[in-house]
């Protein structure tokens, strides 16, 4: 699934950014964002076309 590919890519980018971050506040924010993204579950909903 394309979305999951890019989601994982973004997580990797944030993790690389976190390794080089020197600000404690920004490090904490990045860590929380990465953690949230890793815990998020995704599903695809396909419905019939409306107004058909």
C-alpha atoms as a printed R data frame, in Angstrom:
   type eleno elety resid chain resno       x      y      z
1  ATOM     1    CA   UNK     A     1   0.000  0.000  0.000
2  ATOM     2    CA   UNK     A     2   1.422  3.363 -1.042
3  ATOM     3    CA   UNK     A     3   0.308  5.282  2.019
4  ATOM     4    CA   UNK     A     4   2.083  2.902  4.394
5  ATOM     5    CA   UNK     A     5   5.277  3.133  2.325
6  ATOM     6    CA   UNK     A     6   5.360  6.925  2.630
7  ATOM     7    CA   UNK     A     7   4.250  6.784  6.271
8  ATOM     8    CA   UNK     A     8   7.236  4.565  7.108
9  ATOM     9    CA   UNK     A     9   9.523  6.782  5.044
10 ATOM    10    CA   UNK     A    10   8.401  9.828  7.059
11 ATOM    11    CA   UNK     A    11   9.020  7.953 10.322
12 ATOM    12    CA   UNK     A    12  12.561  7.184  9.148
13 ATOM    13    CA   UNK     A    13  13.131 10.844  8.247
14 ATOM    14    CA   UNK     A    14  11.922 11.977 11.667
15 ATOM    15    CA   UNK     A    15  14.131  9.415 13.414
16 ATOM    16    CA   UNK     A    16  17.169 10.702 11.495
17 ATOM    17    CA   UNK     A    17  16.228 14.261 12.423
18 ATOM    18    CA   UNK     A    18  15.852 13.241 16.069
19 ATOM    19    CA   UNK     A    19  19.392 11.813 16.160
20 ATOM    20    CA   UNK     A    20  20.816 15.212 15.188
21 ATOM    21    CA   UNK     A    21  18.505 17.442 17.226
22 ATOM    22    CA   UNK     A    22  20.204 19.321 20.054
23 ATOM    23    CA   UNK     A    23  17.166 21.098 21.510
24 ATOM    24    CA   UNK     A    24  15.524 19.091 24.297
25 ATOM    25    CA   UNK     A    25  12.109 20.558 23.522
26 ATOM    26    CA   UNK     A    26  12.294 19.730 19.805
27 ATOM    27    CA   UNK     A    27  13.649 16.271 20.602
28 ATOM    28    CA   UNK     A    28  10.664 15.616 22.843
29 ATOM    29    CA   UNK     A    29   8.244 16.797 20.170
30 ATOM    30    CA   UNK     A    30   9.885 14.635 17.511
31 ATOM    31    CA   UNK     A    31   9.889 11.628 19.819
32 ATOM    32    CA   UNK     A    32   6.154 12.027 20.546
33 ATOM    33    CA   UNK     A    33   5.373 12.442 16.852
34 ATOM    34    CA   UNK     A    34   7.372  9.324 15.926
35 ATOM    35    CA   UNK     A    35   5.728  7.339 18.696
36 ATOM    36    CA   UNK     A    36   2.242  8.456 17.591
37 ATOM    37    CA   UNK     A    37   2.976  7.578 13.960
38 ATOM    38    CA   UNK     A    38   4.266  4.117 14.936
39 ATOM    39    CA   UNK     A    39   1.183  3.431 17.065
40 ATOM    40    CA   UNK     A    40  -1.310  4.618 14.446
41 ATOM    41    CA   UNK     A    41  -3.218  1.867 12.679
42 ATOM    42    CA   UNK     A    42  -4.541  2.369  9.167
43 ATOM    43    CA   UNK     A    43  -7.395  0.905  7.197
44 ATOM    44    CA   UNK     A    44  -8.748  1.552  3.753
45 ATOM    45    CA   UNK     A    45 -12.475  1.972  3.328
46 ATOM    46    CA   UNK     A    46 -13.881  1.409 -0.128
47 ATOM    47    CA   UNK     A    47 -17.499  2.347 -0.639
48 ATOM    48    CA   UNK     A    48 -19.804  2.350 -3.591
49 ATOM    49    CA   UNK     A    49 -19.870  5.466 -5.692
50 ATOM    50    CA   UNK     A    50 -22.426  7.944 -4.440
51 ATOM    51    CA   UNK     A    51 -25.060  9.490 -6.692
52 ATOM    52    CA   UNK     A    52 -24.755  6.670 -9.202
